[in-house]
């Protein structure tokens, strides 16, 4: 693919740049999905690159995914869409892919500098350059046959120049401050979805809102899954469509946790005959009651090579298949997700994952919860702070809401925990709750705190304010008058 030090971005973006562009298409799925609609087959000078790009397009149209190097899907694409019985073409295509694989490995191993960002930034320039070339050929043809005198031809040429000049320009997504006043001031601006944990809901104004992300930090085994499952269960009971993504537990293990919440049982007692029969009856009644309302979809992904793009694509495909929209994402948990950018730098990889998680919540316009593990210093600690996160501190910066759960050995035995609010963009942070009920067996989290009126109230009960009470009293008076 040539030497990295060659300056290929200053003049005609020819074969050298075009091979680098193909490299980025095969290793950066998000970039590829944004770029492919703007690329044309005839942009590539090399016939073999043209043929490879055609194969990528055919795969993309059939599977709505761009084939890539990481999961070897580009090999599958070549085998499926290559010209039958053309060994020369097959050898040439696999030779290009092999060259790109070797190039990518050298970049990952830091034997060469990574210039993928430069390639991506230069892509719009490349597209413009190719479009100018096509216009130049068009003008030359019209000059030769004398059609350049035609006003419509001149108008077409000017129009094409205008379109080329707009390539890569950001959409003018702006408004005057006096526009859309009623929409900005609507009462349910955030439309939060409750967690079911009274104090958390009280201090967040009802839970996470649309496009917001919440992160729970805790050591292994303390209760990340308990917290996230309660969040998913609460949203489902509120008739929301929930995507609960898991990696370590099985689907049946997560189901048992939900059934424990509904039946007010204990996980450790579910296999006892009498309790099993009682829980089964309650769960079947619950299933019948919830039919046709919200959906709680539990999806298990592999812990190997699953990226946020895989999760995004599954959510899109599932929504299209069953004709509904997810209202909330619960991801258990972030450390199990691989970066779609293959880099040896752990902090870069983790930053890439949290950015993709944030983008997913924003693009789907839904709240998204997840968790991360602490480093070793978090085990048996009385409180856990941000410095004890097991990776890039920048993950915390992306969160709208960030909390930690800590348990000393004594608290583990007593089914208690200390909870800290480390960051809250829409509430007061720095708050600590000591000796909260945190029972992984009964799937209960209760924060007893006098600052939050409803922290001990059952999540399924409606909380009435003064206006509600006034309306009820007025209705009762009317009924009394009618009775008299």
C-alpha positions as CSV (number, residue, x, y, z in Angstrom):
1,X,0.0,0.0,0.0
2,X,3.0,2.3,-0.2
3,X,5.0,4.0,2.5
4,X,3.1,5.9,5.2
5,X,5.4,8.9,4.9
6,X,4.5,9.5,1.3
7,X,2.4,12.7,1.0
8,X,-0.7,11.5,-0.9
9,X,-3.1,14.2,0.3
10,X,-1.6,17.2,-1.4
11,X,-2.4,16.6,-5.1
12,X,-4.5,14.1,-7.0
13,X,-5.9,11.6,-4.6
14,X,-5.1,8.6,-6.8
15,X,-4.4,4.8,-6.2
16,X,-2.4,5.3,-3.0
17,X,-5.2,7.3,-1.3
18,X,-7.9,5.1,-2.7
19,X,-6.3,2.0,-1.1
20,X,-6.1,3.8,2.2
21,X,-9.8,4.7,1.8
22,X,-10.6,1.1,1.2
23,X,-8.7,0.3,4.4
24,X,-10.8,2.7,6.4
25,X,-14.0,1.3,4.9
26,X,-13.0,-2.2,6.0
27,X,-11.9,-1.3,9.6
28,X,-14.2,1.6,10.6
29,X,-17.9,0.5,10.3
30,X,-19.4,3.8,11.4
31,X,-17.3,5.8,8.9
32,X,-18.1,3.2,6.2
33,X,-21.8,3.4,6.7
34,X,-21.8,7.2,6.5
35,X,-19.4,7.3,3.5
36,X,-20.7,4.5,1.2
37,X,-23.9,6.4,0.1
38,X,-21.6,9.2,-1.2
39,X,-19.1,7.1,-3.1
40,X,-19.3,6.0,-6.7
41,X,-17.7,2.9,-8.3
42,X,-16.0,5.0,-10.9
43,X,-14.1,7.0,-8.3
44,X,-11.6,4.2,-8.1
45,X,-8.9,4.0,-10.7
46,X,-7.7,0.5,-10.1
47,X,-10.1,-2.1,-11.7
48,X,-9.6,-4.5,-8.8
49,X,-10.5,-1.8,-6.3
50,X,-13.6,-1.1,-8.4
51,X,-14.6,-4.8,-8.3
52,X,-13.9,-5.0,-4.5
53,X,-16.1,-1.9,-3.9
54,X,-18.9,-3.5,-6.0
55,X,-18.7,-6.6,-3.8
56,X,-18.9,-4.4,-0.7
57,X,-22.0,-2.6,-2.1
58,X,-23.7,-5.9,-2.9
59,X,-23.0,-7.2,0.7
60,X,-24.2,-3.9,2.2
61,X,-27.5,-4.0,0.2
62,X,-28.2,-7.6,1.2
63,X,-27.3,-7.4,4.9
64,X,-27.4,-3.6,5.7
65,X,-23.9,-4.0,7.2
66,X,-20.5,-3.2,5.7
67,X,-18.2,-6.2,5.5
68,X,-15.1,-5.7,7.6
69,X,-11.7,-7.2,8.5
70,X,-12.4,-7.8,12.2
71,X,-14.9,-10.6,11.7
72,X,-13.6,-11.7,8.3
73,X,-17.0,-10.9,6.7
74,X,-15.1,-9.3,3.7
75,X,-13.8,-12.8,3.0
76,X,-17.4,-14.1,3.0
77,X,-18.5,-11.3,0.7
78,X,-15.8,-12.0,-1.8
79,X,-16.6,-15.7,-1.8
80,X,-20.3,-15.0,-2.3
81,X,-20.2,-12.2,-4.9
82,X,-17.0,-12.9,-6.9
83,X,-17.3,-13.8,-10.6
84,X,-17.7,-17.6,-10.8
85,X,-14.7,-19.5,-12.1
86,X,-12.6,-16.4,-12.4
87,X,-9.5,-17.5,-10.5
88,X,-7.5,-14.4,-11.5
89,X,-10.1,-12.0,-10.2
90,X,-10.4,-14.0,-6.9
91,X,-6.7,-14.0,-6.4
92,X,-6.5,-10.2,-7.1
93,X,-9.3,-9.5,-4.6
94,X,-7.9,-11.6,-1.8
95,X,-4.5,-10.0,-2.5
96,X,-5.9,-6.5,-1.9
97,X,-7.5,-7.7,1.3
98,X,-4.4,-9.4,2.5
99,X,-2.4,-6.3,1.8
100,X,-4.9,-4.2,3.9
101,X,-4.8,-6.8,6.7
102,X,-1.0,-6.6,6.9
103,X,-1.1,-2.8,6.8
104,X,-3.7,-2.8,9.6
105,X,-1.7,-5.1,11.8
106,X,1.4,-2.9,11.4
107,X,-0.6,0.1,12.5
108,X,-2.1,-1.7,15.5
109,X,1.3,-2.9,16.6
110,X,2.6,0.7,16.2
111,X,5.1,-0.3,13.6
112,X,3.6,2.5,11.5
113,X,1.8,5.7,12.4
114,X,-2.0,5.7,12.2
115,X,-3.3,8.1,9.6
116,X,-6.8,6.8,9.4
117,X,-8.2,10.1,10.7
118,X,-6.4,12.0,8.0
119,X,-7.9,9.6,5.4
120,X,-11.4,10.1,6.7
121,X,-11.1,13.9,6.8
122,X,-9.7,13.9,3.2
123,X,-12.6,11.7,1.9
124,X,-14.9,14.6,1.1
125,X,-12.0,16.2,-0.8
126,X,-11.6,13.0,-2.7
127,X,-15.3,12.9,-3.6
128,X,-15.2,16.5,-4.7
129,X,-12.1,15.8,-6.8
130,X,-13.7,12.9,-8.5
131,X,-16.9,14.8,-9.2
132,X,-15.0,17.7,-10.6
133,X,-13.2,15.2,-12.9
134,X,-16.6,13.9,-14.1
135,X,-17.9,17.4,-14.7
136,X,-14.7,18.3,-16.6
137,X,-15.2,15.2,-18.9
138,X,-18.9,16.3,-19.3
139,X,-17.9,19.8,-20.3
140,X,-15.2,18.6,-22.7
141,X,-17.8,16.3,-24.4
142,X,-20.3,19.2,-24.7
143,X,-17.6,21.5,-26.1
144,X,-16.6,19.0,-28.7
145,X,-20.2,18.4,-30.0
146,X,-21.2,22.1,-29.8
147,X,-23.9,21.6,-27.1
148,X,-22.1,24.0,-24.8
149,X,-24.1,26.8,-26.5
150,X,-27.3,25.4,-25.1
151,X,-28.4,27.3,-22.0
152,X,-29.9,24.2,-20.4
153,X,-26.5,22.5,-20.7
154,X,-24.8,25.5,-19.1
155,X,-27.4,25.5,-16.3
156,X,-26.8,21.8,-15.7
157,X,-23.0,22.4,-15.4
158,X,-23.5,25.3,-13.0
159,X,-25.9,23.2,-10.9
160,X,-23.4,20.3,-10.7
161,X,-20.7,22.7,-9.6
162,X,-23.0,24.0,-6.8
163,X,-23.7,20.5,-5.6
164,X,-20.0,19.6,-5.5
165,X,-19.3,22.7,-3.5
166,X,-21.8,21.6,-0.8
167,X,-20.3,18.1,-0.4
168,X,-19.2,17.6,3.2
169,X,-20.9,20.8,4.5
170,X,-22.7,20.3,7.8
171,X,-26.5,20.7,7.8
172,X,-27.6,24.1,8.9
173,X,-29.1,22.7,12.1
174,X,-29.8,26.0,13.9
175,X,-32.7,28.0,15.1
176,X,-33.4,31.5,16.4
177,X,-33.9,31.7,20.2
178,X,-37.5,33.0,19.6
179,X,-38.4,29.9,17.4
180,X,-40.1,26.9,18.9
181,X,-40.8,28.5,22.2
182,X,-43.8,26.2,23.2
183,X,-41.8,23.1,22.2
184,X,-38.8,24.1,24.4
185,X,-41.1,24.9,27.3
186,X,-43.2,21.8,27.2
187,X,-43.6,20.2,30.6
188,X,-42.4,16.7,29.6
189,X,-39.2,18.0,28.0
190,X,-36.9,15.2,29.2
191,X,-39.6,12.5,29.4
192,X,-37.7,10.5,32.1
193,X,-38.1,6.8,32.7
194,X,-38.0,5.9,36.4
195,X,-35.5,3.4,37.9
196,X,-37.8,2.2,40.6
197,X,-35.3,3.3,43.3
198,X,-37.1,6.1,45.1
199,X,-34.2,8.4,46.1
200,X,-32.5,8.0,42.7
201,X,-35.7,8.9,40.9
202,X,-36.3,11.8,43.2
203,X,-32.9,13.4,42.8
204,X,-32.9,12.9,39.0
205,X,-36.3,14.3,38.4
206,X,-37.9,11.0,37.6
207,X,-35.0,9.0,36.1
208,X,-33.0,9.4,32.9
209,X,-34.5,11.4,30.1
210,X,-34.3,11.0,26.3
211,X,-30.7,10.8,25.0
212,X,-29.2,10.7,28.5
213,X,-26.8,8.0,29.7
214,X,-26.3,6.7,33.2
215,X,-23.4,4.7,34.5
216,X,-23.0,2.6,37.6
217,X,-19.6,2.0,39.0
218,X,-19.0,-0.9,41.3
219,X,-16.6,-3.8,42.0
220,X,-17.3,-7.2,40.6
221,X,-20.1,-9.1,42.4
222,X,-21.5,-6.2,44.3
223,X,-24.7,-5.8,42.3
224,X,-24.4,-4.1,38.9
225,X,-26.8,-6.7,37.4
226,X,-29.3,-6.2,40.3
227,X,-29.4,-2.5,39.7
228,X,-29.7,-2.7,36.0
229,X,-32.4,-5.4,36.1
230,X,-34.5,-3.4,38.5
231,X,-34.2,-0.5,36.1
232,X,-35.3,-2.7,33.2
233,X,-38.1,-4.2,35.2
234,X,-39.4,-0.9,36.3
235,X,-39.5,0.5,32.8
236,X,-41.3,-2.7,31.6
237,X,-43.9,-2.3,34.3
238,X,-44.4,1.2,33.1
239,X,-45.3,-0.3,29.7
240,X,-42.1,0.8,28.0
241,X,-40.3,-1.2,25.4
242,X,-37.0,-2.3,27.0
243,X,-33.8,-3.7,25.4
244,X,-31.8,-5.5,28.1
245,X,-28.4,-6.5,26.7
246,X,-26.4,-9.1,28.7
247,X,-23.0,-10.8,28.3
248,X,-22.2,-12.8,31.4
249,X,-25.5,-14.2,32.6
250,X,-27.8,-16.5,30.7
251,X,-31.2,-15.3,29.5
252,X,-32.9,-17.7,32.0
253,X,-30.8,-16.3,34.9
254,X,-32.0,-12.8,34.1
255,X,-35.6,-13.9,33.7
256,X,-35.4,-15.5,37.2
257,X,-34.3,-12.1,38.6
258,X,-37.3,-10.4,37.0
259,X,-39.6,-13.2,38.3
260,X,-38.1,-12.7,41.8
261,X,-39.0,-9.0,41.7
262,X,-42.6,-9.7,40.6
263,X,-43.2,-12.4,43.2
264,X,-41.3,-10.7,46.0
265,X,-39.4,-13.9,46.4
266,X,-35.7,-14.9,46.8
267,X,-33.5,-16.2,44.1
268,X,-32.2,-18.8,46.5
269,X,-35.7,-20.1,47.1
270,X,-37.0,-20.4,43.5
271,X,-36.2,-24.1,43.1
272,X,-38.1,-25.1,46.3
273,X,-41.3,-26.9,45.2
274,X,-43.8,-24.8,47.1
275,X,-42.1,-21.5,46.3
276,X,-41.6,-22.4,42.7
277,X,-45.3,-23.1,42.3
278,X,-46.3,-19.8,44.0
279,X,-43.8,-17.8,41.8
280,X,-44.9,-19.6,38.6
281,X,-48.5,-18.7,39.2
282,X,-47.7,-15.0,39.8
283,X,-45.4,-14.8,36.8
284,X,-48.0,-16.4,34.5
285,X,-50.6,-13.9,35.7
286,X,-48.2,-11.1,35.2
287,X,-47.4,-12.2,31.6
288,X,-51.1,-12.3,30.8
289,X,-51.6,-8.8,32.3
290,X,-48.6,-7.3,30.3
291,X,-49.6,-8.9,27.0
292,X,-49.9,-6.3,24.3
293,X,-48.4,-3.5,26.5
294,X,-44.6,-3.0,26.8
295,X,-41.9,-5.4,25.8
296,X,-38.9,-6.5,27.7
297,X,-36.4,-8.1,25.3
298,X,-33.4,-9.8,26.8
299,X,-30.6,-10.2,24.3
300,X,-27.3,-12.0,25.0
301,X,-24.2,-11.1,23.1
302,X,-20.9,-12.9,23.1
303,X,-18.1,-11.4,25.2
304,X,-15.7,-11.7,22.3
305,X,-15.6,-9.1,19.6
306,X,-19.1,-7.5,20.2
307,X,-19.0,-3.8,19.4
308,X,-21.5,-1.1,20.0
309,X,-22.2,-1.2,16.3
310,X,-23.3,-4.8,16.6
311,X,-25.8,-3.8,19.4
312,X,-27.0,-0.8,17.3
313,X,-27.6,-3.0,14.2
314,X,-29.5,-5.6,16.3
315,X,-31.7,-3.0,17.8
316,X,-32.5,-1.5,14.4
317,X,-33.2,-4.9,12.8
318,X,-35.3,-6.0,15.8
319,X,-37.4,-2.9,15.6
320,X,-37.9,-3.2,11.9
321,X,-38.8,-6.9,12.2
322,X,-41.4,-6.5,14.9
323,X,-42.6,-3.0,14.1
324,X,-42.0,-1.1,17.4
325,X,-39.5,1.3,18.9
326,X,-37.3,0.7,22.0
327,X,-37.9,3.2,24.8
328,X,-34.8,2.5,26.9
329,X,-31.6,0.5,26.7
330,X,-30.1,-1.3,29.7
331,X,-26.6,-2.7,28.9
332,X,-25.0,-5.1,31.3
333,X,-22.3,-4.0,31.1
334,X,-19.9,-1.6,29.2
335,X,-16.6,-3.4,30.0
336,X,-17.8,-6.4,27.9
337,X,-18.1,-4.3,24.7
338,X,-15.1,-4.2,22.3
339,X,-14.1,-1.0,20.5
340,X,-14.9,-1.1,16.8
341,X,-11.6,0.7,16.4
342,X,-8.9,-1.9,16.7
343,X,-6.3,-0.1,18.8
344,X,-3.7,-1.3,21.3
345,X,-4.3,1.7,23.5
346,X,-6.8,0.7,26.1
347,X,-7.9,4.3,26.9
348,X,-8.5,5.0,23.3
349,X,-10.6,1.8,23.0
350,X,-12.7,2.6,26.0
351,X,-13.3,6.2,24.9
352,X,-14.4,4.9,21.5
353,X,-16.9,2.6,23.2
354,X,-18.4,5.2,25.5
355,X,-18.7,7.6,22.6
356,X,-20.5,5.0,20.6
357,X,-22.8,4.3,23.6
358,X,-23.6,8.0,23.9
359,X,-24.2,8.3,20.2
360,X,-26.6,5.3,20.3
361,X,-28.7,6.9,23.1
362,X,-28.7,10.2,21.2
363,X,-29.6,8.7,17.8
364,X,-32.4,6.4,19.2
365,X,-33.4,9.4,21.5
366,X,-33.8,7.1,24.5
367,X,-32.2,6.9,28.0
368,X,-29.5,4.3,28.3
369,X,-28.1,2.7,31.5
370,X,-24.9,0.7,31.8
371,X,-22.2,-0.2,34.4
372,X,-18.4,-0.4,34.6
373,X,-16.2,-2.2,37.1
374,X,-13.8,-0.6,39.6
375,X,-10.1,-1.4,39.8
376,X,-8.8,-3.6,42.7
377,X,-9.0,-0.7,45.2
378,X,-12.8,-0.8,44.9
379,X,-13.1,-4.2,46.5
380,X,-14.4,-4.1,50.1
381,X,-14.0,-0.3,50.0
382,X,-16.5,1.8,52.1
383,X,-17.1,4.2,49.3
384,X,-16.0,4.1,45.6
385,X,-15.1,7.3,43.8
386,X,-14.3,8.1,40.2
387,X,-10.6,7.6,40.5
388,X,-11.3,3.9,41.2
389,X,-12.9,3.3,37.8
390,X,-11.2,0.5,36.0
391,X,-10.3,2.5,32.9
392,X,-10.4,5.8,31.1
393,X,-11.7,8.6,33.3
394,X,-13.2,10.2,30.2
395,X,-16.0,7.6,30.4
396,X,-17.3,9.5,33.4
397,X,-17.2,12.8,31.5
398,X,-19.6,11.5,28.9
399,X,-22.2,10.4,31.5
400,X,-25.2,12.5,32.4
401,X,-25.6,10.6,35.6
402,X,-22.8,8.7,37.3
403,X,-23.1,6.8,40.6
404,X,-21.1,4.2,42.5
405,X,-22.0,1.2,44.7
406,X,-19.7,0.0,47.5
407,X,-19.8,-2.8,50.0
408,X,-17.5,-3.6,52.9
409,X,-17.3,-7.2,53.9
410,X,-19.7,-6.6,56.8
411,X,-22.2,-4.9,54.5
412,X,-22.1,-7.8,52.1
413,X,-23.1,-10.1,54.9
414,X,-25.8,-7.7,56.0
415,X,-27.1,-7.1,52.4
416,X,-26.3,-3.4,52.7
417,X,-24.4,-1.0,50.5
418,X,-23.1,2.6,50.3
419,X,-24.2,4.6,47.3
420,X,-22.5,7.8,46.0
421,X,-23.8,10.2,43.4
422,X,-20.5,11.2,41.6
423,X,-22.0,13.2,38.8
424,X,-25.4,14.5,37.9
425,X,-25.9,17.1,35.1
426,X,-29.5,17.7,36.2
427,X,-29.3,17.3,40.0
428,X,-27.0,17.9,43.0
429,X,-24.0,15.5,42.9
430,X,-21.7,14.6,45.7
431,X,-24.4,13.0,47.8
432,X,-23.8,9.8,49.7
433,X,-26.2,7.3,51.1
434,X,-25.0,5.0,53.8
435,X,-26.2,1.5,54.6
436,X,-28.8,1.3,51.9
437,X,-30.7,-2.0,51.6
438,X,-29.1,-3.8,48.7
439,X,-30.2,-7.4,48.6
440,X,-29.1,-9.4,45.5
441,X,-31.1,-12.4,46.7
442,X,-34.5,-10.5,46.9
443,X,-33.6,-8.1,44.1
444,X,-34.3,-5.1,46.4
445,X,-32.6,-1.7,46.6
446,X,-34.0,0.7,49.1
447,X,-32.4,4.1,50.0
448,X,-33.8,5.4,53.3
449,X,-33.2,9.1,53.3
450,X,-35.3,11.9,54.8
451,X,-34.4,14.2,52.0
452,X,-36.4,12.1,49.5
453,X,-40.0,11.7,50.5
454,X,-40.8,8.7,48.4
455,X,-37.5,6.8,48.8
456,X,-39.2,4.0,50.7
457,X,-42.4,3.8,48.7
458,X,-43.2,0.9,46.4
459,X,-42.2,1.8,42.8
460,X,-45.6,0.8,41.5
461,X,-47.6,3.2,43.6
462,X,-48.7,6.6,42.3
463,X,-47.4,9.6,44.3
464,X,-50.1,12.3,44.7
465,X,-49.3,16.0,45.0
466,X,-51.6,18.8,46.4
467,X,-53.3,19.3,43.0
468,X,-54.1,15.6,42.8
469,X,-55.6,15.7,46.3
470,X,-57.6,18.8,45.5
471,X,-59.1,17.2,42.4
472,X,-60.0,14.0,44.3
473,X,-61.7,16.1,47.0
474,X,-63.7,18.1,44.4
475,X,-64.8,14.9,42.7
476,X,-65.9,13.5,46.1
477,X,-67.9,16.6,46.9
478,X,-69.7,16.4,43.5
479,X,-70.6,12.8,44.2
480,X,-71.9,13.7,47.6
481,X,-74.1,16.5,46.1
482,X,-75.5,14.1,43.5
483,X,-76.2,11.6,46.3
484,X,-78.1,14.1,48.3
